[in-house]
């Protein structure tokens, strides 16, 4: 079977050089391997995602000379898949609702996860089931969290195949360390999924064999490998590539017009120029 790659942007802003690097690397690798390239629109953030940004993604990728298979998978059309995954984790006794506000969690935090969010230190895990059910029935906001200790006890040690940047790339295998994320959120009352859960379910549903993405997502792979093991899903190969940084040394932002593809095109840049700017000449 030919390898299957994917590019999976969120339509919450216009694409920039960093996105171009990732999209072009996926397209180049798929072409070189005689594989397939899929496009996925990660639009679960209803507050920030907009149809015009999605349209712009298609326009920018086409301008770069990237072709992808149809149909495009849009996460907002597959909430039932994520609910089914949550139901399986619930049947294993691995998720629980927490009801604290973000401010309360920040006050009680015992550290931060790789994304900089406060690690959960509340006691919702020990809350009686009847109280949980009553609070949910009463309409209280809640987040569904993975019981990390119980999940790790069930999965055992985990690794993944890494061919890009990061510890383990020298040997090709990396040891996963999901514990650094604490009891990570997998869904909220208003959204029946999260990035971590949906990306794992989507990669399996699309039969992705090779995940090529930015180095900033390297730590997330530990959570993804854990969820794959718990849900009985296959593990793709991973390649985490370098990031394109701004003049301030920070990762590029969608709010930065200076590196936005639409802005660069308006100033006369060609698709070949973008490849050079991304270091792919």
C-alpha positions, 0 to 999 in steps of 0.5 A: 500500500502506498504511504498516506500523508496529510496536511491539517491546518485550522481555518482560524487565520491566513496561512504563513511561511511556516504552514507553507513549509509543512504543506510543501514537505508533505507534498514533496514526500508524498510525491517522492514515495509514490504516496497520497496527500490528503487535506484535513480542515481542523475546525473544531474551534467554532469561535475562531474558525471562519469559512473565508479562512478555509477558502483562503487555505484552498487558494493558497495551497493551489497557488503553491502547486499542491494538489490533494485528494477529495473529499476534504475531511472537516472535523466539524462533520465528524463529532460522532466519531469523537463521541464514540472514542470518548465513550470507549475511554469512558467504558474503560474508566479512564475519563472523568469530568472536572468543574473548576474554572480556568482561574481556579485551575491556575490558582491550584496548579502544580506546574505547567504542561508543554503548551504552558497550560496549568497542570490540573491539581483538583480533586474531581477524580474522586468526586462521587458519581452521583454528584458528577451526574447531578452537576452535569444535569444542572448544566454546569460547565465541565471538561472531560479529562483523561485519568493519566495514571490509570491510562498509563497503567493500562497502556504500559511503556510506549514509543514512536518512530521518529525521523525528524527533529527531537530526542530519539531521531538519531535511533529512529525510536522515541520513548513517549512520556504522556505524564508531562501533560497531566490529566489532559482535557479530551473534550468540553461540555460545548465541544465533544472533542479536543485537538489531541483526541480528534487528531488521533481519531482522524489519522486512523480514519484517514489511514495516515501512515506518515505524519509530517508536522512542526517541531512544536507538536513533538511533545503532543505525540506522547499523548497521541501515542497513548490515545492510539494505544488505549483506542486500539488505533494504528501508530503512524510514522512521525517526522517533526520538522524545523520551525520558521521563526520570526525576527523575535525568535518566536514561532510565526503567528497567523496574525503576522502579515509580513510572513503571510502567504497572501501578503507575500503573493500580493507583493509579487512573490511566486510559488518558487519564491515561497519554496526558497523562503521556506528553505526548500529550494 
